[in-house]
Structure formats: structure tokens, C-alpha cells
Amino acid sequence: MSGTVDITPGVELLRRFPLRTLETEGKRFSYREAGDGPVLILLHGIGSGSGSWPHQLAALSTSYRVVAWDAPGYGETGALEQPNPDASAYAAALDRFLGALGIDRCLLLGHSLGALMAAAFAAARPQAVERLILSDPAGGYGDQDAAVREKRMARRLEMMATLGPAGVAEQRAAAVLANGADADAVDLVRWNMSRLHPHGYGQAVWMLGHGRLSVDARAYGGPVLVMCGAEDTVTPPGDCKAIADAFGDAIYVEIRDAGHMPYLEKPNAFNRAVRDFVGGAA
């Protein structure tokens, strides 16, 4: 990436929250952490990493212990052993990660692909999730026709193989945000995308291709907040509203003038919605 990306305000803010690592059961995880209080876990999307959450680490850590992980195959977190992992494999990794941090119960926030992981974890360990927050959730392609599913997966994998992480970042960063998004938001998305690992990304594509968030939604009965950028073209509001409807107890909120990354594009509105929903829970 160019030097200009590395000195943008978003990346400067991120430097306040350096990467940490831990090892448990022979597995390595990387993450960022700030604050004390009720635990808020942040799960990033397919084209991102723990470095996508500086505005939440800075603002929400005044009230919560905020922990942003790097999913398996991202950052310095080791990839999963399964060549073709499903959402439950990522949920199991999250369980190991939380156990290593001594966290028995948390507020769980997943964005896009991270929403698939969060929903799978909440379905398997509902007692560990005080409240569930899904931002611009990816529902997965599992319910789609096999040919359509394979085509969508192949398109993502071909782009990574052809362009590499830096090329994907240049081509995709602005496309996931609303028109006219702040340049700093674009640069921070690009910064994170440029640091993807092709193998970890490929495993995540498989999980996305076979995910069925709506199934896991039926297994979690706790309070749920589903948010969506009003201008999201990746997981459009209609799709996000349908995911909210799949839960038994969900609130749906749209963030105005935001695309697929409202927590970066409109962090104040996003953080306010989180605080309003969570309150003093956990």
C-alpha cells in the first residue's frame, strides 16, 4: 500500500490499540483490546480484520471492555485446520479464544461475514451471549442454487488469485461504502483489505458460500439488534430486514448515509445505536 494510507487519521487512531496475541490449545490468536466493564466482542467481515474497529475501540471502551479479534486466517491468527470450514468451525474457534481470555459471557457484535460467525456461536452457546448485534449481516449462500453459489464463490476467489490483497483493496474499498463516503473511511477499508491472507480469505469464502444464518437465527432466543447502512449494496436493507425477521426477538435499525461499513462511515450513529441497545447489560 502507498505511504499515504498508513498516515490517515483512522490508521493513526488504530495505533492506540496495538495488536496483541495469545496462544491456547496450540492455536494462535491476534486481537485488539481497550477499556473495562461489560465485555463487547467485535467480529469483522470477510475483507477486513481487527484493524477495522478503531472508532469502536476508542469510543465504546469508555463503558465496555472492547475486544476485536482477527478471525482464523486473518491478522496473526492461525488458519483453521479444516480445508473447508463452516460457520460452526469459526464459532468453535471463538469459544477457544474467549476461554483463553477468561470470558464466560459477552455482548457479541458481528459485521457481515462476522455476523455468520456470531449467529453460529449464539446458536451453539446461547448462555454465553448476553445480547447479539449484527451489522449488515451476510446471510450466506447456503440456500441458493448450487450453480449460483459456486459462481459467486468462484468470482471472489478468482479476484483474489488475480489481483492479490493489494489489488483487491484498490478495486473494492470504495465499492463497499456509500457514494461520497469520507476519504478516511475508504483508506481504512483499503488498509485492512490490503492485509488479507489469501488462504484465510479462501476458507472464509467457503464458509460464506455454505452459510445459512437464518437457520442459526432460529436457535437463539435472546435480544438481537440488526443494523444496516441505508445505502448498503452488498447486503441491502431488504436482506438485513429479512434476517432480523428470522430472529424471535430482534430490533432493526438503518444507519442513514452509510453503505456496507456503517461502523466506519457513520461511527457516531453506529456507536449510539449499540449503546442504546446494550445499555448496562452483561
GIBELZI-V231961 format. One record per helix or strand of 2 or more residues. SS is the DSSP state (helix for helix, strand for strand). FROM is the first residue (numbers start at 1). TO is the last residue. If there is no record, write none. Layout:
<<SS | FROM | TO> <SS | FROM | TO>>
This chain:
<<helix | 5 | 7> <helix | 9 | 14> <strand | 20 | 24> <strand | 27 | 34> <strand | 38 | 43> <helix | 50 | 52> <helix | 54 | 62> <strand | 64 | 69> <helix | 87 | 100> <strand | 106 | 111> <helix | 113 | 124> <helix | 126 | 128> <strand | 129 | 135> <helix | 146 | 172> <helix | 174 | 176> <helix | 183 | 193> <helix | 198 | 210> <helix | 213 | 217> <strand | 224 | 229> <helix | 237 | 246> <strand | 250 | 255> <helix | 262 | 265> <helix | 267 | 278>>
